[in-house]
Amino acid sequence: MSTFDAQGLHVTTLADIADMLRCVRREAGLSQSELAQRAGLARTTVTRMETLAKGDMSVSALVRLLEAAGYHLKLEKHGHVRTLEVILAEQRQDGGSK
């Protein structure tokens, strides 16, 4: 599974989550229909969640869509310190140039 790098990004509204969902879908190279099919949901659900058409969002549908795009939802306590795993992953991405 991939990790969406939201370092420094503060998610404070449903609109922020909708934007991130749209971003991860596009990053995965999937159309709304393809993502919906992988998640076992209707395409209209993807559209509704990306545009907040009903002004709310299903957490279970969000998790299914993220997993279908190759991502997972991870919550961290505010002020969380970076883990060794995160530091090593960053170094691998930079080719060890740090």
N, C-alpha and C positions, 0 to 999 in steps of 0.2 A: 504494500500500500504506500502511496505517496503522502507526503506531508505538505500542506499548503503553508508556506512561510509567511506567517502573519506577524512576524516580530515587529513591534512598534505600532501595530495596527490595533486600535481599540474598538472592539465591537460593542456598540452601545444601543443599537436599534435593530429592529427587524430588517430595515433597509440595508444595513451593513451585511447582515447574513445573506440576504437575497443577492447582493452584489458579489459576495464571495462564492455563493453557489453558482452563479452565472460564470464567474471567472474559472472555477475548477472544472466546470463542464467544458468550457472552451479550451482550457489547457489540456484536457483529456482528448480533445478533438472529436467531441460528440455533439450531435444535434440534440435538440430537446426530445425528439422522438426516440432516438437511439438510447439516450440516458433513461428515459421512461421505461422502455422495453427491458433494459438490463435490470432496472429496479423493480419491475413488476407493477408499475404504476401507469396511469394515463398521462399522455402528453400534456393534457390540460392541467394536470397537477403540477408539472414542472413549470409551465408557463405562469400559473397562478402564484407559485412560490417565488419565481424570479421577479415577478412584477408586483407582488403583494396585493393581487387583485381583491382578495377578501380581507386584507388588513391583518391577517394572522398567518400562522405557519404551524404545520404538524411536525413535531419533533421526530416522530417515528418515520415519517416520509422523508424528512431531511437526512436522517441517518441512512436510510436505504439509498437515497440518491447519492450521497457522498460515497458510500461503499461501492455503488455501481460505477462511480467515476474513478475508483481506486484510492479513495481517501478515507480517513476515519476522523471522527469528532473527538477532540481531546480538550478537557477542561483543566485549567490550572488555577490554583489559588493566586489571587492578586499578590504581587511581590515575589512570586516564585523565582528561585535562583536557578540558573541554567544547570542542567545535569551533565555529567561526564559524557553520556551518550550524545547529547546535543552538541557539545564542544567538539567531540571527535567527528561527528557528522559534518560540522562546519569546516573542519580542517580537511576532510576528504573532498568536500566540494571545492575548496580553494586549492586543491592539489598539494596541501601541506605547506603552503607559502606563508603561513602565519608564524 
